[in-house]
Amino acid sequence: MHNFCTLFDKNYLYRGLALYNSLIEHCPSFKLWVLCMDDITYEILNKMNLEKVKLISLKAFEDNELLAVKKTRNAKEYFWTLSPSLPSYVLKNNPDLNSIAYLDSDLFFFSDPKPIYNELGNGSVLIMEHKLPEGKKDKEKNVGKYNVGMMLFNNNKEGRKCLEWWRQKCNEWCYEIEEPTRFADQKYLDYFEKKFKNVVVSKQKGANLSYWNMKNFNNIIKKIDNKIYIGNHPLVFFHFSGINFYYPPNKLLPRGPIDPYTPPSKEKKIIYKIYFKAIYETIEKIINANPDFKHGFIPRPNIFKQIKNVAAPVVIELFKKYLGPLRPVLSKIKKKTYGQKNKS
């Protein structure tokens, strides 16, 4: 059995449920521990009574150390602070588990995560690179080489030791500030291989895809028999970070305001269409059971505002993209024409 943990509040509830449903579809045997970051999330999930979910209330989870650092951080930074505390809590309260995987709640699985577990084997920790394309690699100096989206810790001495070090570091400092040796909960991962034994860096081509690395996979993403492949490798999961949704859905009007997922491409359409469908189905289920629920999505504005928020930025970007290469030519023509006029 695979053991996962994640955390989210009411604004990410439908994303967390979409993650759970994707695991139900693709992972034969698992438990998902969910740290509910507010009472609304806990109450709704408790009422749903999901078979493979174990709920953790914030009141039961927070200790004095966390309550103290909570006062020094904004909501996002505190969520990041808890990234290592959650898997640590699960292991301490379930010492018989073989391993625990931390998942960001905006992940979505497209196939069985078993290959990732096979990669780790008897190692201590598995981490994943951002896989930034050429031309953007320098950003790793600021935010770190590795992404926290999915991390896997074996319940062995070295795995626990690494997790505890990361937990202490995040409690000590976890801010949305780029410093030479740290950034949020993420840049600490750059030191795992130096400090701990048997750390595995995943080589799975189908794991941890996102908008920031899709340029690497142009023309090799394909759909065969309802399964998505990156070349010959199945897409395991995609990280839908920072995505926005209007509600209610509309077949003709935009899914949401401009964000990194908006510019169209053949590859994006294959992947995003599945997630968008899953998200709206999940929102509908939540609202049908809880009619007053209005969290985490944007009420759909009038059509003119949607055009302003979505269509206009896309047109501007396309204009820049195709006009850009012509600018030197247009500049020369302008100079030549202007020079001829002056001569005459």
N, C-alpha and C positions, 0 to 999 in steps of 0.2 A: 504493500500500500504506500502511496505517495502522500506526504504531509506538507500542506501549504499553509501560509498565513498571510494576511493582508489587513489593511486598515483603511477606513474611509468614514466620512460623515454623510449627512443628508444630501449634500451637493454632489457627491460621487456615488450615491446609493445605486442608481440605475447602472452605472458603469461596473461597480462591484458585482452586481447581479448578472450582468452580461458576461463578466469574467467567469463567474461560477457556472453559468449555463454552458459556456464553451468547454469548461473542464468536464462537465457532465457528458457532453457529446464525445469528447476525445480521450478522456483519461478513465480507464476501466475501474480503478480502485483508488480512492483518495479521501482525505479529510481536509477541510478548509477552516482554519481558525480565523475568525473575523473580529478585530478590535473595533468596536462601534464608538466613534468619536463624539457621539451625542445621543441623547435619549430617544429622539425620533427614529434614528437608524436602528437602535436596539429594539424598540417597540415593534417596528414594521417587520424586521427580520424574525423576531421572536414569534410574531403572529403567523408568519409564513411557515415556520417550523421546517426548514429545509433539511432534508435527510442527512446530507454530508457536510453540514456546517456546524461548527462549534462557536457559540457567541462568547465574547469577552466584553464586559461593560467597562467603561473608562474608570468608574469608581473602584472596581475590583483590581484594575490594572495599575493605576498610578500609585507610586510610593512617594515618600517624602522628598527624595532626591529629584524625581521628575516634577513634582509639584513646585519645587523651588526654581528649577530652570525654566519652567513654563512661563513664569512671570517675566522672564528676560527675552522672550522670543515671540514673533508674530505667529499666526496660526500655521502658515506654510512651514516656517522653520521648526515649529514644534512637531508637526507631522514628520518632518525629516529626522528630527531627533529620535523619534520612536522607531525608526527603521530597524536598528539592531536590537532595541529593547523588546520588541514583539517576539521575534524568533527565540530570543534568550528566555523570555517568560514561558513560552510554549514548551521548550525543552526542560526547563526547571520543574514545570508542573506535570510533564509527561516524560520522565527519564527513560522510559522503555522505547521511545521512538528511535528509529535508525538514523533519521535525518529530518531536517526541516528546511523548506524553501520559502524565502521571503518573496512576495510578488507585489508589485505596484498594482493598484486597483484598476488602472486603465490599460492593463494587458488584455489580450484576447487570443485564445488558442485556436489554431487551425488544424492541428494534428497532435498525436500522442507525444507528451514530453519525455517519454522513455529514453530516446537517444541522449538527452542531456544527462540523465542519471547514469547511463552507461559510461559517459565521458568521465564523470567524477569517480566512479568505481569506489575504491577504498581510500581515495584522497581525503583531504580535510575540507576544502572549500572550493566551490566553483564560481568564477566571476566571468562577466561578459564585457567585451569592448564596445565602445560606441560605434566603431566601424566607420568613422568619418571618412568621406571621400577625399581624394587628393585636392588640395586647395583649401581645405577646411581643417586639416590636421592640427594646425597651430592652436586651434581653440582648446585642444586637450591640455595645453599648458595652463589654462585658466580654470577649466571645470573638471579636469581629470580624464584619464584614458579610459576608465571603466564606468559602466552605467549600473545604477542600483536596481533597475527594473526587475530582474530576477537574479537571486543569489541563492546558492544551495550550500547548506552546512551539514556535513556528516556529524553524527553525535559521537565523536571520538575526542580524545584529549586535545589534539591540535585544532580541530574544528571549533570546539568550545572555547579554547584559548583565544583564537582569532576573533570569534564573535564577542567575547568579553572585552577585548582590547578596543574593538570598534564601538561597542556600547559606551565605554568610558570616554572615548574621544568625542563622541557625539554629545554626551551629557556635558562635557567640558566646553565644547564650542561647536555650534551648528547654525551658521547664519548664511544668508544669501549674499555673501560678500566674497569676491575673488581675491584670495591671498596666495603668496608663492607656494605654500605647502598645504593649503586646505581650501575647500569650497563646500558648503552645506554638509550633507552626509556622505558625499560622493568621492571627493578627492582622497579620502583616507584609504580607499581601495587600491590606490597606486602603490601602497606600501605593504600590501598583503604578502606578495611573493618574496620580499626581502626579509620580513619578520617571521613568517610562519612556513612550516614544511608542508609539502604535498598540496600546494595551491594549484588548481587547474584553471587555465584560461580556455574557455569554450571555443571550439573551432566550428561549431555548427553554423552552416551558412543560412539555415532557415530560422535561426533564433535571434531575437532582439532586433528585428527590422523596425524602422520608424522613418518618419519624414526626413530626419537628418542624415540618413545613410542610403536612401532609396536610389540616389544617383549611381551607386555602385552596381545596381541591379537592372539598369535600363536594358530592355530587349531580352532579358532572360527569365522574367516572371511569366509563368503561363498557368493556365487552368486545364487540367485533364481529368475527366470523369469526376467532376465536382471537388477535386482536390487541387490545391495551389502548390506550385513547385518553383523553387529558385534554382534554375538549371535542372539538375537531376535530384535535387534535395527538397524534401517536403518542407513547406513553411510551417514551423512549429508554433511560433507566436509573434504577434506584432504589438508594438508599444504605441498606443494612441495617445500620446502626451499632448496636452494643451488643446484639445479639440472642443469645438462649441456646437451647440444645437439649438435651433428654434423649435418651439412646440406651439401648436400641433404640427405634425408633418404635412408636407404637401408634395405631390408628385411633380409639379411643374415649377414650384418656387424653391429657392435655395435651402440647403440643409442647415446653414448657419452663416454668421458673418465671416468675413475673410479671415483665414488662419492658414498655417502651413499645409493644410490638407486640401485647400480650395483649388489651386491650379490643377487643371485636368491633365491626365496622362493615361495611356492604356493600362500601365501597370497599377496605377493608383485605383483606377476604376474597378479592376478585378478584386482588389483587397478591400477597399473602403465600402463598396456596395454591401458586402456581407455584414460588416460591422454596423453600418448605419441601420440596416434592417433589424439586426439584433437589438440595438439600442432603443429604437422606437417601439419595438415589441415589448421590451422591458419597461419602458416608461408607461405604456398603456396598461400593463398589468398592475403596476404600482398605483396608478391613478384610479383604475377600476376598483381596487380594494381600499384606496384611501383618497377619496375625491378632493380633499383639501390640499393634497400634496402639490407643491409648486417650486420645488428646489432643484437647482443644478442645471436648469435649461432657461432659455430666453423666450419670453412670450413673443410669438411671431408678430413683428411690426407690420405696418401697412406696406403695400407693394412698392411705394416710392422709396421708402427708407431701406427696404431690402435691396433694391437696385443700387442705391447709394452705397450700402455697406458691402455688397458683394460684386455686382457687375462692374461698377466703376473702377475699383482697384484692379480687377482682373484685366480690364481693357487697357489701363495705364501700364501694367506690367508687360502685357503683350506688345504694346506700342514701344516701350523701352527696349524690349528684347529684339524686335525686328528693325526698329529705327536705329538702334545703337550702332550696328556695323556700317550703316550708311552715313553716319554723321561726318566722318572724315571726307567722304566723297562730296556730300552736300556743302561742306565748308569750303572745299576747293572750288566747286562750281560758283559759290557765292562770291569768293574772292576774285575769281576770274571775271565774273560778270561785272562786279563792282569796279575792277581795274579797267575793263573795257569802257565802261561808262565815263570814268574819270578822264581817259584818253580822249574820248570824243568830246 
